[in-house]
Amino acid sequence: MFKVILHRKAQREIESLQDRHRKRVLDAIRSMGLDPFSGDVKPVRGIRGVFRRRVGEYRVAFTVNFEIGEVVVLKVGKRERFYREL
């Protein structure tokens, strides 16, 4: 079991989403508490230790600290801008 922490930036990005998208993204983030690598998860190229999870047209960037059992969500956004802003 992992503790899921939202970065302030990610929290603001989630709050700005439409209700249906917000619910879907939050459900995916909650499930990361059980298994952070379930779903469509891949490492982000060029940034060591950062992964992305695809949730429909949105991406969730996160890191995992196995020693203390934490998942930190860094960014949430649409694919078009996600990688540029990361």
Protein Blocks (a to p, Z undefined) as FASTA:
>chain_A
ZZddddfklmmmmmmpcfklmmmmmmmmmmmmmmmmgcjddddehiahiacddehjbccd
ddddfknopacdfbdcdfklmmmmZZ
